[in-house]
Amino acid sequence: MTYPTPHVRESGTGPGVVCVHSNASTSSQWRALMDCLSQDFHVFAPDSFGAGQSPAWPRDRIVTLSDEAALLEPVFEAAGSPFSLVGHSYGGAVALMAALARPSRVRAIAVYEPTLFGLLDEEHPGHVAASGIRSAVADAVRALEAHDPAGAAQVFIDYWMGPGTWSRIPAARQAPIAASMVNVAGWANALFSEPTPLRAFRALKVPVLYMVGGQSPASSRGVARLLTSALPHVKVLEFGELGHMGPVTHPELVNDAVADFLSHNAWVRGSAASRST
């Protein structure tokens, strides 16, 4: 399958790092992290399907996480081998799938709550931890069907960041988020339908920094419980006061953790990070 070329931000020199943003966001999410890393790393932040200046979400097929990773292949090539991956939420899920498909090319991975919800259903079909996000997606889709993208965005944002968050976001920032909601059903399908079993992640023998928020919803914390038990070289870092959107609400804390982790894994591929909680 031939994929279009994604738009990508680029800065710095040194070992390659590719940063994959969350859904309802763009590569601009990583501007502060790029500034933080660019003195020591060659940093790439692409826009995913339907985000920023990248191609629109395909309407002629069902998009999978593997498709999302394949779109970024030109970015991975430019980052050199091996390169490191950073991902948040949906972008964290894409980063992990990219690493599984390209294990010899990945040096290290830093993720903040990758949302591989299919793992919850693998553990228990209709898993209670996934009920909240399933309900939020269903409500958002109904709002879209009623031609109310702002209503869809309110449901989505308030699920991840707490009731009332949407109403506090300035109108200028609300507009692009609401416009991105057209893809919400596709995002959910890609995450819930991903067939990769949990056992596959036991073969991912690269250092992984797995960040979680102490105030995050049960869905993303449930995925964290499963993945951190499977990844063989994982360091778990919990930010007790942060939620799922920690990389956006408190970038200084998350970015410092990512920079420290990458600096310790910049040159030696495959060095095992310690398991901790």
C-alpha positions in Angstrom: 0.0 0.0 0.0 1.3 3.5 -0.9 1.0 6.1 1.8 1.1 9.9 1.4 3.9 12.0 2.9 3.3 13.3 6.4 4.1 16.9 7.5 7.0 16.9 10.0 8.6 19.5 12.3 12.4 19.0 12.6 15.2 20.5 14.8 18.6 19.7 16.3 21.4 17.3 15.6 22.4 14.0 17.0 20.7 10.7 17.6 17.2 10.6 16.0 14.0 11.0 18.1 10.5 10.7 16.6 7.7 12.2 18.7 4.1 11.1 18.0 1.3 13.3 19.3 -2.1 12.4 20.8 -5.3 12.4 18.9 -7.2 15.7 18.8 -3.7 17.3 18.7 -0.9 18.0 16.2 2.9 18.0 16.1 2.8 21.4 17.8 2.2 19.5 21.0 5.9 18.7 21.1 7.3 22.2 20.5 8.6 22.6 24.1 10.0 19.0 24.1 11.8 19.7 20.8 13.4 22.8 22.3 14.4 20.7 25.3 16.0 17.9 23.2 17.3 19.7 20.1 20.8 20.5 21.6 21.5 16.8 21.9 19.2 15.1 19.5 17.8 15.3 15.9 14.1 15.6 16.8 11.2 14.9 14.4 7.5 15.6 15.2 5.2 14.5 12.5 1.5 15.2 12.1 -0.6 12.0 12.0 -3.4 11.3 9.6 -6.0 14.1 9.7 -3.9 16.3 12.0 -2.1 19.6 11.3 -0.7 19.7 7.8 -0.6 15.9 7.1 -3.0 14.2 4.7 -6.7 13.8 5.7 -7.9 10.7 7.4 -8.5 8.2 4.6 -12.2 7.5 3.9 -11.8 4.6 1.5 -10.6 2.1 4.1 -10.5 1.3 7.8 -7.3 2.8 9.2 -5.3 0.7 11.7 -2.5 1.6 14.0 -0.2 -0.2 11.6 -1.4 2.3 8.9 -0.6 5.2 11.2 2.9 3.8 11.8 3.4 3.2 8.1 2.5 6.8 7.3 5.5 7.8 9.4 8.0 5.5 7.7 9.7 8.4 5.8 10.2 10.1 9.2 11.7 7.0 10.7 14.1 6.8 7.7 15.2 10.4 8.2 15.7 9.7 11.9 18.4 7.1 11.1 18.9 3.8 12.8 18.5 3.3 15.6 16.2 6.1 16.6 14.1 6.7 19.8 10.3 7.1 20.0 8.2 9.3 22.2 4.4 9.1 22.2 1.4 10.3 24.1 -2.0 8.5 24.3 -3.0 7.5 20.7 0.5 8.5 19.7 2.0 6.2 22.3 0.0 3.4 20.9 1.3 4.2 17.4 4.9 4.4 18.8 4.6 0.9 20.4 3.2 -0.6 17.2 6.0 1.0 15.2 8.6 -0.4 17.5 7.1 -3.9 17.3 7.3 -3.8 13.6 10.8 -2.3 13.5 12.6 -3.7 16.6 16.1 -3.6 15.2 15.7 0.1 14.4 14.5 1.4 17.8 16.9 2.5 20.5 14.5 3.4 23.3 10.8 4.4 23.8 9.2 6.9 26.1 5.4 6.8 26.3 2.8 8.5 28.4 -0.3 6.4 28.7 -0.6 4.6 25.3 -4.2 3.9 24.8 -4.2 0.3 23.5 -7.7 -0.5 24.7 -7.8 -3.7 22.8 -5.6 -5.2 25.5 -8.3 -4.6 28.0 -10.8 -6.6 25.9 -8.2 -9.3 25.5 -8.0 -9.6 29.2 -11.8 -9.5 29.6 -14.3 -8.8 26.8 -16.3 -5.7 27.7 -13.7 -4.8 30.4 -15.2 -2.5 33.0 -12.1 -0.3 32.8 -12.9 0.5 29.2 -16.6 1.4 29.8 -16.0 5.1 30.3 -14.1 5.6 27.1 -16.6 3.5 25.2 -19.4 5.7 26.5 -17.5 8.9 25.7 -16.9 7.7 22.1 -20.5 6.8 21.6 -21.7 10.1 23.0 -19.2 12.0 20.7 -20.3 10.1 17.7 -24.0 10.9 18.4 -23.0 14.6 18.7 -21.3 14.4 15.3 -24.3 12.8 13.8 -26.3 15.8 15.1 -23.8 18.1 13.4 -22.4 19.3 16.7 -18.6 18.9 16.6 -18.2 21.2 19.6 -20.5 18.9 21.6 -18.4 15.9 20.5 -15.2 17.7 21.6 -16.8 18.6 25.0 -17.5 14.9 25.7 -14.1 13.8 24.6 -12.1 16.5 26.4 -14.1 16.3 29.6 -13.6 12.5 29.7 -9.8 12.8 29.6 -9.4 16.0 31.6 -12.4 16.2 33.9 -15.9 17.7 33.8 -15.9 21.4 32.9 -12.5 21.4 31.2 -13.9 22.1 27.7 -15.8 25.2 28.9 -12.5 26.6 30.2 -10.6 26.2 27.0 -10.4 29.5 25.0 -12.6 29.6 21.9 -9.6 30.0 19.6 -8.2 26.7 20.9 -11.6 25.0 20.9 -12.2 25.4 17.1 -9.3 23.1 15.9 -10.1 20.5 18.5 -13.8 20.4 17.5 -12.8 20.1 13.8 -10.6 17.1 14.6 -13.5 15.2 16.2 -14.6 14.0 12.8 -12.0 11.2 13.3 -13.2 10.1 16.7 -14.8 6.9 15.5 -11.8 6.0 13.5 -9.5 6.5 16.4 -11.6 4.3 18.7 -11.8 1.6 16.1 -8.0 1.5 15.6 -7.4 1.3 19.3 -10.1 -1.2 20.3 -9.7 -3.4 17.2 -5.9 -3.7 17.3 -5.3 -7.5 17.3 -1.8 -7.5 18.7 -1.9 -9.6 21.9 -0.2 -8.6 25.1 2.3 -11.4 24.9 3.8 -9.7 21.8 5.1 -6.9 23.9 7.3 -9.3 25.9 9.6 -9.5 22.8 10.1 -5.7 22.7 13.6 -5.8 24.3 14.4 -2.1 24.3 14.4 0.3 27.2 10.9 1.8 27.8 10.0 4.7 30.0 6.3 4.3 30.8 4.7 7.4 32.3 1.3 7.5 34.0 -0.8 10.1 35.7 -2.2 9.4 39.1 -5.4 11.2 38.2 -6.0 9.5 34.9 -9.1 7.5 34.0 -9.4 3.8 34.6 -9.1 3.0 30.9 -5.6 4.3 30.4 -4.4 3.1 33.8 -5.8 -0.3 33.0 -3.7 -0.5 29.9 -0.7 0.7 31.9 -1.2 -2.2 34.4 -1.1 -4.7 31.5 1.7 -3.3 29.4 4.1 -2.6 32.3 3.7 -6.2 33.4 4.7 -7.4 29.9 7.4 -5.0 28.7 10.7 -6.7 29.7 12.8 -3.5 30.2 10.4 -0.9 31.5 10.8 1.9 34.0 7.4 3.1 35.3 7.1 6.7 36.4 3.9 8.0 37.9 3.1 11.7 38.2 0.7 11.6 41.1 -1.0 14.9 40.5 -1.3 14.7 36.8 -4.0 13.2 34.5 -4.0 11.7 31.1 -3.1 15.0 29.4 0.0 15.6 31.6 2.3 16.1 28.6 0.0 19.1 27.6 -1.0 20.5 31.0 2.5 20.1 32.7 5.0 19.7 29.8 7.9 20.8 31.9 7.6 17.8 34.2 7.0 15.3 31.5 9.7 16.7 29.2 12.3 16.7 31.9 11.6 13.0 32.5 11.8 12.2 28.8 15.0 14.1 28.3 16.7 12.4 31.3 15.6 9.0 30.0 16.8 9.6 26.5 20.1 11.0 27.6 20.8 7.7 29.5 19.8 5.7 26.4 21.2 7.9 23.6 24.2 5.8 22.5 23.9 2.2 23.6 21.0 0.4 21.9 19.4 -2.3 24.0 20.6 -1.4 27.4 18.0 -2.4 29.9 16.2 0.2 31.9 15.5 -0.9 35.4 12.0 -1.9 36.4 10.6 0.3 39.1 7.4 1.8 40.3 
